[in-house]
């Protein structure tokens, strides 16, 4: 019986993976590609407190609130025994910049590297890490990357272009994984404790949140679930809606107004800065629930749920809102209503 359940579970995961990769490959691409150009990004170091650093594109301060999509943000914490790194970036060019910034402040070894997503811009640099570095991922993240690395690479090339260093990436498996509803704590010394949190799907099933609790102030690396502050809206293109809404609220309610928040693709902000994501998914849920109650089709729902009050200049608004966010909300809410 246990063997049958295990086989059924594996088949279910495999079906999910290939279905979603196929869906992404066939979906409409944004009008402007690449979304951001990895060959042009310059990374900048921000010192948050002693031994705590955020790394983000140099353009985030000027462009985030203009609605221009930004490259991946990262960060690192220098502990007593070594460095804990958050994200390894999309390409060797960006990883090398990140590594150089680390070496500008410490010669200590990179002991841990955490990927907050299975999207390539967060983990494709893993193969460049020192051999002794311990890579930490969400449990689903490792499984998905192990089975679908080449497919994910092709999708990333579709969004970010060929000749951006994506092709050279080689799969390197995680050393430690964190299951759903589990948290791993890493003591970096001097009362700096990193909580690596898997709440389940908040943007994709591969999400991790990295939450530093420190006497100097807490810092949350929020990854793709909180992609940036207004006018950006969340990228809910992994086939889910209701579970992300629940988990986005869980993380939002977990942090305090004083905490620093590092979105996955935007300037450094705070709890108020990521409120726009919560407001958007809350309004989307309410509007689509009303549409389902009225018996509207998906196409009718797209017309009825334009939500122009949230279309404030994010260049990817139409692509995300109509091709992914509404359809996934409609699917989940309609399924939930039938049950």
C-alpha positions in Angstrom: 0.0 0.0 0.0 2.8 2.4 0.9 4.6 1.6 -2.4 1.4 2.3 -4.4 0.9 5.6 -2.6 4.5 6.6 -3.3 4.2 5.8 -7.0 0.9 7.7 -7.2 2.5 10.7 -5.5 5.5 10.6 -7.9 3.2 10.4 -10.9 1.1 13.3 -9.6 4.2 15.5 -9.1 5.6 14.6 -12.6 2.2 15.4 -14.2 2.1 18.8 -12.4 5.6 19.7 -13.4 5.3 19.0 -17.1 1.8 20.5 -17.3 3.0 23.8 -15.8 6.1 23.9 -18.0 4.0 23.3 -21.0 1.5 26.0 -19.9 4.3 28.6 -19.4 5.9 27.7 -22.8 2.6 28.2 -24.6 1.5 31.4 -22.8 1.8 34.8 -24.3 5.1 36.5 -23.8 5.4 40.2 -22.8 5.6 42.8 -25.5 9.0 43.9 -24.4 11.8 41.2 -24.2 14.1 40.6 -22.5 12.2 41.7 -19.4 15.6 43.0 -18.1 19.0 42.5 -19.8 21.4 40.5 -17.7 24.3 41.7 -19.9 23.6 45.3 -18.8 22.8 44.9 -15.0 25.2 46.4 -12.5 24.8 45.2 -9.0 25.2 47.6 -6.0 26.1 46.8 -2.4 23.9 48.2 0.4 25.1 47.9 4.0 22.1 47.4 6.3 24.0 46.9 9.6 27.2 45.4 10.8 27.8 42.3 8.7 24.4 42.4 6.9 24.3 43.4 3.3 21.7 43.7 0.5 22.8 43.5 -3.2 20.4 44.9 -5.8 20.6 46.4 -9.3 21.9 49.9 -9.4 18.7 51.0 -11.1 16.2 50.0 -8.4 16.1 53.3 -6.6 15.3 55.3 -9.8 13.1 52.7 -11.6 11.1 50.6 -9.2 8.4 53.1 -8.6 8.3 53.9 -12.3 7.1 50.3 -13.0 10.2 49.2 -14.8 11.0 45.5 -14.1 14.2 45.1 -12.2 16.8 42.3 -12.1 17.1 40.0 -9.1 18.0 41.3 -5.6 20.3 39.2 -3.3 22.2 39.6 -0.1 24.6 38.1 2.4 25.3 37.9 6.1 28.8 37.6 7.4 28.8 35.3 10.5 31.5 34.2 12.9 32.4 31.2 10.7 31.5 32.4 7.3 29.0 33.9 4.9 25.4 33.1 4.3 24.4 34.1 0.8 20.9 34.7 -0.5 20.5 34.0 -4.2 23.2 33.1 -6.8 21.8 35.1 -9.8 21.0 34.2 -13.4 24.4 34.1 -15.0 28.1 34.0 -14.4 28.4 37.7 -15.2 26.0 38.5 -12.3 27.3 35.9 -10.0 30.9 37.2 -10.5 29.6 40.7 -9.6 27.9 39.4 -6.5 31.0 37.4 -5.5 33.2 40.5 -5.9 30.9 42.5 -3.6 31.2 39.8 -1.0 34.9 39.8 -1.2 35.0 43.6 -0.9 33.9 43.2 2.8 35.1 39.8 3.9 37.5 36.9 3.0 35.4 34.4 5.0 34.2 31.3 3.1 30.6 31.1 1.7 29.3 28.5 4.1 25.6 28.6 3.0 23.8 29.7 -0.2 20.0 29.9 -0.1 17.8 29.9 -3.2 14.3 31.5 -2.6 12.9 30.1 -5.9 13.5 27.6 -8.7 13.4 30.4 -11.3 16.8 30.6 -12.9 17.6 34.2 -11.9 17.7 33.0 -8.3 19.6 29.8 -8.6 21.4 29.4 -12.0 24.7 30.5 -10.4 24.8 27.6 -8.0 27.3 25.7 -10.2 29.8 28.6 -9.6 29.7 28.3 -5.8 32.7 26.8 -4.0 32.4 23.1 -3.6 32.2 23.3 0.2 29.2 25.7 0.1 26.0 24.1 1.5 23.1 24.9 -0.8 19.6 25.2 0.8 16.4 25.0 -1.1 12.7 24.3 -0.7 12.0 20.6 -1.0 9.9 21.1 -4.1 12.5 23.4 -5.6 15.2 20.7 -5.6 12.9 18.1 -7.1 11.7 20.4 -9.8 15.2 21.6 -10.8 16.5 18.0 -10.8 13.8 16.9 -13.2 13.3 20.0 -15.4 16.5 22.0 -15.4 16.8 22.1 -19.2 13.1 23.0 -19.6 13.4 25.8 -17.0 16.5 27.1 -18.8 14.6 27.3 -22.1 11.8 29.2 -20.4 14.3 31.6 -18.9 15.9 32.1 -22.3 12.5 33.0 -23.6 12.0 35.7 -21.0 15.6 37.0 -20.8 17.1 36.2 -24.1 19.8 34.0 -25.5 23.4 35.0 -25.1 22.8 36.2 -21.5 24.8 33.3 -19.9 21.8 31.2 -19.2 22.9 28.5 -21.6 26.2 27.9 -19.6 24.4 27.1 -16.3 24.8 23.5 -15.1 22.6 21.8 -12.5 24.0 21.5 -9.0 21.7 19.8 -6.5 20.9 21.3 -3.1 22.5 19.8 -0.1 19.7 20.6 2.4 16.0 21.0 1.7 13.1 22.4 3.8 9.7 20.8 3.6 6.4 22.7 3.6 5.5 24.3 6.9 9.0 23.8 8.2 11.6 26.4 9.2 15.4 26.0 9.4 17.3 28.2 11.9 20.9 29.1 11.3 22.8 30.9 14.1 25.3 33.3 12.5 26.7 34.4 15.9 26.3 37.7 17.9 22.5 37.0 18.2 22.0 37.0 14.5 19.7 34.1 13.7 18.4 33.4 10.2 15.1 31.7 9.8 14.6 30.0 6.4 10.9 29.5 6.0 8.8 27.3 3.8 5.1 28.3 4.2 4.1 26.5 1.0 3.1 28.2 -2.3 3.3 32.0 -2.1 4.3 32.6 -5.7 5.4 29.1 -6.7 5.7 25.8 -4.8 9.4 26.4 -4.7 9.4 29.5 -2.5 11.5 30.2 0.6 11.6 33.3 2.7 14.8 34.3 4.5 14.2 36.2 7.7 17.1 37.5 9.7 16.4 38.3 13.3 19.0 40.6 14.7 19.6 43.0 17.6 20.3 45.6 14.9 17.0 45.1 13.2 15.2 42.3 11.3 15.5 41.9 7.5 13.2 39.8 5.3 14.4 38.6 1.9 10.9 38.2 0.3 11.8 36.8 -3.1 9.3 36.5 -5.9 6.1 36.4 -3.8 6.7 40.1 -3.0 8.3 41.1 -6.2 8.5 44.8 -5.7 6.5 47.7 -4.3 3.8 49.7 -6.2 3.1 49.7 -9.1 4.3 46.1 -9.5 1.8 43.3 -9.1 2.6 39.7 -8.2 3.6 37.1 -10.8 1.1 34.4 -10.1 1.9 32.3 -13.1 2.6 29.0 -11.5 -1.1 27.9 -11.6 -2.1 28.8 -8.1 -4.1 31.6 -6.4 -5.9 30.8 -3.2 -2.9 29.3 -1.5 -0.6 32.2 -2.4 -3.1 34.7 -1.0 -3.2 32.8 2.3 0.6 32.6 2.5 1.3 36.1 1.4 -0.9 37.3 4.2 0.9 34.9 6.6 4.3 36.4 5.8 3.0 40.0 5.8 1.4 39.5 9.2 4.6 37.8 10.6 6.8 40.9 10.1 6.8 44.2 11.9 6.5 47.8 10.7 10.2 48.3 11.6 11.5 45.4 9.6 13.5 45.9 6.4 12.1 44.1 3.4 14.1 43.1 0.3 11.7 42.3 -2.5 12.7 39.8 -5.2 13.0 42.5 -7.8 12.8 46.0 -6.4 14.4 48.6 -4.1 14.8 48.0 -0.4 11.6 48.8 1.4 9.5 47.9 4.5 6.2 46.3 5.4 4.2 49.3 4.1 6.1 49.0 0.8 4.8 45.5 0.1 1.2 46.3 1.2 0.3 46.9 -2.5 0.7 43.1 -3.2 -1.7 42.3 -0.4 -4.2 44.9 -1.5 -4.0 43.6 -5.1 -4.6 39.9 -4.3 -7.3 40.8 -1.8 -9.2 42.8 -4.4 -8.6 40.2 -7.1 -10.0 37.5 -4.9 -13.1 39.5 -4.1 -13.8 40.5 -7.7 -13.3 37.0 -9.1 -15.5 35.5 -6.4 -18.2 37.9 -7.4 -17.8 37.0 -11.1 -18.0 33.3 -10.3 -21.1 33.8 -8.3 -22.7 35.6 -11.3 -21.8 32.7 -13.5 -19.4 34.6 -15.7 -17.1 32.7 -18.0 -13.3 33.3 -17.8 -13.4 35.7 -20.8 -16.3 37.6 -19.3 -14.4 37.7 -16.0 -11.3 39.2 -17.7 -13.5 42.0 -19.0 -15.3 42.5 -15.7 -12.2 42.4 -13.5 -10.0 45.0 -15.2 -8.9 46.5 -11.8 -7.7 49.7 -13.4 -7.1 51.1 -9.9 -4.0 48.8 -9.7 -2.8 49.6 -13.2 -0.5 52.4 -12.2 2.3 52.0 -14.7 3.8 48.6 -14.2 5.0 47.7 -17.7 4.0 44.0 -17.2 0.6 44.7 -15.7 -1.5 43.5 -18.7 0.7 40.5 -19.3 0.4 39.3 -15.7 -3.1 40.4 -14.8 -4.9 39.0 -17.8 -2.8 36.0 -18.9 -2.0 34.6 -15.4 -3.5 36.2 -12.4 -7.1 36.3 -13.4 -7.1 32.8 -15.0 -5.5 31.2 -12.0 -7.8 33.1 -9.6 -10.8 32.0 -11.6 -9.7 28.4 -11.8 -9.0 28.1 -8.0 -12.1 30.0 -6.9 -14.5 28.2 -9.3 -13.0 24.8 -8.2 -13.4 25.8 -4.5 -17.0 27.0 -5.1 -17.9 23.6 -6.6 -16.5 21.7 -3.6 
